[in-house]
């Protein structure tokens, strides 16, 4: 059973930076893509970014492109999301998720993901 655990969420000021981590266990992730989604109060869960576990392909939502960066440490089974120039509208619970469907049309879509973490809260104060 694949398990994902997010960490790193906290309160940060506007313009600040934060790194979220997603540590995976229970599976061979070489054929997976790991995605990040976020959900703000009263809103639907939305795609933030994704990275192929092996390879260099990364994908981002337009709202975070240029500010957020995905990276992965295969040896540690960890994917990180570096978030810079944070804005109050980035406030949300952030989830990582994993899927074996690595097509671009799939990694941006929530239903494509089979495994989810429990989420970590990011709050950006104005």
C-alpha positions in Angstrom: 0.0 0.0 0.0 1.4 3.3 -1.1 1.5 6.0 1.6 2.3 9.7 1.2 3.1 12.1 4.0 3.4 15.8 3.5 5.2 18.2 5.8 6.5 21.7 5.9 3.2 23.7 6.0 3.2 26.7 8.2 2.4 30.4 8.5 4.5 32.7 6.3 4.3 36.4 5.4 3.5 37.7 1.9 6.6 37.5 -0.3 8.1 34.7 1.8 9.3 31.3 0.8 8.4 27.8 2.0 9.3 24.2 1.0 6.8 21.4 1.3 8.0 17.8 1.3 6.1 14.6 0.3 7.7 11.4 1.4 6.5 8.1 -0.1 6.6 4.6 1.1 5.2 1.2 0.2 5.9 1.2 -3.5 8.4 1.5 -6.3 8.0 5.1 -7.5 10.1 4.9 -10.6 7.1 4.9 -12.8 5.0 7.4 -10.9 4.3 11.0 -11.3 3.8 13.0 -8.1 1.5 15.9 -8.1 0.7 18.7 -5.8 -2.8 20.0 -5.3 -4.3 22.6 -3.0 -7.7 23.4 -1.5 -8.7 26.7 -0.1 -11.8 27.1 2.1 -14.9 27.0 0.0 -13.1 26.1 -3.2 -12.4 23.0 -5.1 -9.1 21.2 -4.9 -6.9 22.5 -7.7 -3.7 21.4 -9.5 -0.5 23.1 -8.5 2.3 21.1 -10.1 3.6 17.7 -10.8 6.9 15.9 -11.5 7.8 12.6 -13.0 9.5 10.5 -10.3 12.2 9.5 -12.8 13.1 12.1 -15.4 13.1 15.8 -15.6 9.6 16.6 -16.7 7.7 19.1 -14.5 4.4 20.8 -14.9 2.8 23.8 -13.2 -0.4 25.6 -13.0 -0.3 29.1 -14.5 -1.0 30.7 -11.1 2.3 29.3 -9.7 4.5 29.1 -12.7 7.8 30.9 -12.1 7.3 31.0 -8.3 7.0 27.3 -7.4 9.5 24.5 -8.3 9.2 20.8 -8.0 12.2 18.6 -7.3 12.7 15.0 -6.2 15.2 13.0 -4.2 14.9 9.4 -5.5 17.1 8.0 -2.8 14.9 9.4 -0.1 11.6 8.8 -1.9 10.8 12.4 -1.4 9.4 15.1 -3.6 9.6 18.8 -2.6 7.7 21.9 -3.7 9.7 25.1 -3.3 7.4 28.0 -3.1 8.7 31.5 -3.5 7.1 35.0 -3.6 4.1 33.6 -1.7 0.8 35.5 -1.9 -2.3 35.4 0.4 -4.1 33.6 -2.4 -1.7 30.7 -2.0 -3.2 30.0 1.4 -4.7 26.5 1.3 -4.2 22.9 2.4 -1.6 21.4 0.1 -1.8 17.7 -0.8 0.6 15.5 -2.6 -0.6 12.6 -4.7 0.8 9.8 -6.9 -0.2 8.3 -10.1 1.2 5.9 -12.7 -0.6 7.8 -15.5 2.2 10.1 -16.5 0.6 11.7 -19.5 0.5 15.5 -19.3 -3.3 15.4 -19.8 -3.5 13.1 -16.8 -1.1 14.6 -14.3 -3.0 17.9 -14.1 -6.3 16.1 -13.3 -7.3 15.1 -9.8 -9.1 11.9 -10.8 -5.9 10.5 -12.3 -4.3 10.1 -8.9 -4.6 6.9 -6.9 -2.8 7.8 -3.7 -3.1 11.0 -1.6 -1.4 12.4 1.5 -3.3 13.9 4.4 -2.4 17.5 3.5 -0.5 20.3 5.1 -1.7 23.8 5.9 0.0 26.8 4.3 -1.1 30.2 5.4 0.2 33.3 3.8 -0.5 36.5 5.9 -1.0 39.8 4.2 
